[in-house]
Every structure is written in C-alpha cells, then in structure tokens.
C-alpha cells in the first residue's frame, strides 16, 4: 500500500465525547488506562488517539482499523461492551462516527 494515496479497506472511528463536568479527570484516567491496556490485543487495530479540546470540556476518541470486519469484531466484543458500561455513566454526550479513509499522508 502506498501510504500517500491508497487506504485499502481501512476505517476510522471518531467519537466526540463530553464527560460530565465533575467526571472529566476520572474519564480521562480510565480511558487512557483502557487504551494502554488493549494496545496490541485488538485484532486489526492500527492505532488510536485521545484528544482533549483546548476549552477542556470535550474529547475526541479516534481509532484506525485495518478492515470493517476488524472494527465489527471489536465493536461486538465483551471487552468493548464492558468498557462502555464502565464509562457510559460518566458522559453527558457521545457522538460516534465511522469514516472511510479516502487518502492519507503521514502518521496521524
């Protein structure tokens, strides 16, 4: 694959999350701990990011998967369901989205 032009069957999830004001630090701690604990354990996961807005109120969780099947397997896993059950009560809002990569450059 030419990383400057082709993306294959890659899919990216981007979730805009807004934790409850009194749970932001707790959410960040749990989310970063979870992301570190599953690194290398999720089939097809190419990478991820947790981004904190400059205003301090919201975050973006981004994950890149090699294929749609890899994402589907992860999305229906017990590990993912357990994590959602743990962090769900901490959130005011979560807006997930799935995006097909059309082009890429660099390591984002």
N, C-alpha and C positions, 0 to 999 in steps of 0.2 A: 504494500500500500504506500503510495506517495502521500506523506502527511501534509503536503502543501495543497493537495487537490482532492484526493479521494477519502471517503469516510467509511465505505463498506456498509454494514448493517448497524453501525453504531447508533445508540440512542442515549440522550442526556435527559436526566430528570432535574428540574429546578423547582424547588418549593420555597415560597415566600412564607415565613412563619413569624408570627407576632406573639411572643410569650406574654403571659400576664405580668404586669409591672413588678410585682413582688416575687416573681419566679424566674426572671431573666438569667441571673447568675447561676442558679441551680440548673436551668435548662442547658445553658452553655456547658457547664461541667459534665452533665450526664451525656449530652450529645457528643462532645469531643471524646469522652471516655469510650462511648459506644463505637464511634468511628475508628478509634485506635484499636479497639479490641477485635473488630471484624476485618481489619486490613489483612489481606491475603487469604481470608476464609470464605469470600463470596465469589463463586464461580462467575467469571466474565466481567467482574468489576474492574474497570481500568483506572479509576481514581475518583476523588471527590474533593469537595471544598465546603467549608463552613465560613460564610462571610457575614460580618456584623456591620450593620448600617452605621454611618457616621453620626446619625442622630441618636443611636443607642437603643432604638425601640424594636427593630426588626432584624431578621437574619435571613440569609438565603442558604439553603442546603442544595448542593449540586452534586450529582453523581453521574459518571460516564460508564456505560455498559457496552460490551463488545457487540451484543446482539439483543434483539427484542425478547428472544427466548430466555436469555440470561436475566433480563430485568423481570420478566414474568415469573421465573422461578424464585427470584429474590422477593418479589412483591407478595408472593403467596407462602413464604416460608414462616415457620413458627418463630424463628429468631426475630424477623421483622415485625410480626404481629405483637410479640412480647414487648418490643421496644416502643411501638406505637401506643400500646396500653399504658406503658410507664410514663411517657412524655405527654400524651394527649391531654391529661388534666391540667398541664402547665400552660397550655396555649389558649390565647384568645381567638386566634385565627391561623389557619394553614391553607395556603392556596398552592396545590401541586400542579405541575405541568410536565408534559413529556414532549421532547423536541428531537427531531431527526436532524442530524448534522448534514449540512449541505457542503460545507467547506471548512477547513481548519488550517491554522498556522500556529506554530509554537506549542507550548506546554501549558495550556490553561485548563 
